[in-house]
Amino acid sequence: MREFVTRAVVGNLQRWDRDRLIDRDVWLAAGKQGVIGLSTPEEYGGAGQHGDYRYRNIVLEELAKVHATALASSFSLQDDIAIPYIRALGTAAQKQRWLPSMASGERIGAIAMTEPGTGSDLRALRTSGREVDGGWIVNGAKTFITSGINADLVITVVRTAPEGGSRGFSLLIVERDMPGFARGRRLDKIGLHAQDTAELFYDDVFVPDENVLGELGGGLKQLASLLPLERLSIAAHAVAAATAVLADTVAYTNERHAFGQPIADFQNTRFELASMVTEIDVTRAYVDQAILAHGEGELSIVDAAKAKLFASEMQNRVIDRCLQLHGGYGYMLEFPVGRAYQDARVQRIFGGANEIMKEIIGRDLVGRR
């Protein structure tokens, strides 16, 4: 993994940020090297490691060391969301059709849940599917879709039964060239500049029955069953990113002099560094426990929410304090800490806003469903 990062990632980071897009060459290189597709079963060309997140954690750690945050997030979408959905919910024909090319990097997946004006309220989704002979006619719009420009397959949450309540939603896989399916603007974000995030539009898109993923009407239940892995991914990334930024900051405070001495020699600096490394280490212990629980099939929705909530909050606290120790240089984007500060903020929003994590944990605590 470290060799792949040196060869295929480091030299491209500035260009990807400038272009606001990660080119597909690195996806193909990652597939060839076995860096993506880790969660794909071996019979479909992957590594067959969907039960052991330690392999994915190595990917996150090595990308974090070079501050390739946008690429780490994009690969996480592929390996922790898109591929697991198809692996867990797909028919044998769907797996054979899509998984080999996703493991090789030839096909990029995305998931489209969020709509304008809905945010975390999935029951308010309005994108609709009308049943016709042989499939569904889909109309609606999605926003904030990660890999929305590059994606070849978009797992789309669609209201297929208007009066069905929580049983009224299904997952339909919309493919790149389906008539009526269009990409909107590439969204200009605070951070993760290289990661393509887009609006998607569905105008009478015909989606055949063979592209229905999982149980018809089981969309929300299926989403809930797979969200813990997404939240574990966010938590693991938070620990990796905070660790990398702190390492940079320790080096900087030893090199930077003020008032005739390295700023690492000031007690306040050492106290700040001591507090941050302790926060990271304690968080890592909990996230490692969650990783092992996932491997045993025992990671609960509540424990995944705790990991996502605390780790992403910790990441933002630590990076903010590291930026402060850099002084004015921390505010310059030529320093990794400045870019990390921008990139970290979304961790508290996507994968379910942290307020939703608190609601999940709180409801469980007081015995509410």
Phi, psi and omega in degrees: 000318180296321178295320177299317180298317180296318187279319192246350189245305192306314184288351184254352190300314182295320180295318179298318178298317182294318182281348185057035182196136174267122184289161187284346180301320182290330175295316180294320178296320179295320177296318180296323181279347183081022180279329171249170184079013181298328183268002179277134178303149183300325182293347177249020173092008181256191183270348178068030184250036184294340182268351185237099186283356180298327178294315178295326180296324176298317178302313180297318182295317183289324176291324179295325183299331179254009177061038176271060189294317182296319179292320178300317180294320180294316177295325178296320177301318181292310190271336185253351181231294188296307181296314178300326177298313182289321179297318185278327189249342188284155171284169178301321180294319179295318179298315180295327183286322191245323189296318181302318181285338175284322178292330181275351183086002179286327177243135178250134181254158175213165174232133185245102176249302190296138176236159176305123176088359182253322181059234184278355184275083185294331181291348179267004182299140184247348178303125192244151174236124178254125184289132175227176181300117175088000181171213187222143173257118187253133176226140177151193182212147176232157179217165183060037185270112178295137185063024183297330179278314185282339192298136174263333179232129179238111176285109190251129176278120188232139174278105183262350177220099186306326182258016187273358181062222180292345177267012184262007184243144178226163177256119179243135179268114179260130183260157190312312191262015179293129179304135180093350178266124185223148173269137173270211183287150172282120190285140181265110191254165175297315182224193184047049188297326183283342182277125182282119179238130193218165166271146177233143182232137181238113183238095183053048179279124176274120178245116183292158181304328181290354176258007172283125183259120179078200185284130175297127183086357182259019187303310184292322178295319179293320177299315182299324183290335184254352180295327179305322179294319178300318182287326173298319178300316179296318180296316180296320177296321180299316179295316181297316182293315179298321179298316182294317181293321178296319178301317176299321184289321175300315179298316182297316183290338174281332183269327185279129180252144173211139181054036173083011179208159175300141182293345174292344180276353176277138183300321181300320179297312181296323178296318179297314180297319180297318179296319183290317180295327177294315177301316181296312183296319179293319178295318180301322180300318180290318181294321176300320177298320178293322178298316179293322177297320176300319179297333178268002182072025186240012179283114183276163176301319182292314181294324176295322177295319178298316180297315181295314181300304188288318183294319181289324175294317177300314180305314181293320178297312184295314182294324176298317181290324176296320177299318180300321180291339175279349182062217182299330180294332178296336181275357180266132183288350176288344176264134182305328183296327178294317178291322179297323178299317178294315186291330187289333191299324184289342181300333179276358184247306187280166188074016188098118180304152183298335174296324176292323177300317179297322179295317178299312181293316182295318178298319178295320183296321183262007174079031176256146176275000000 
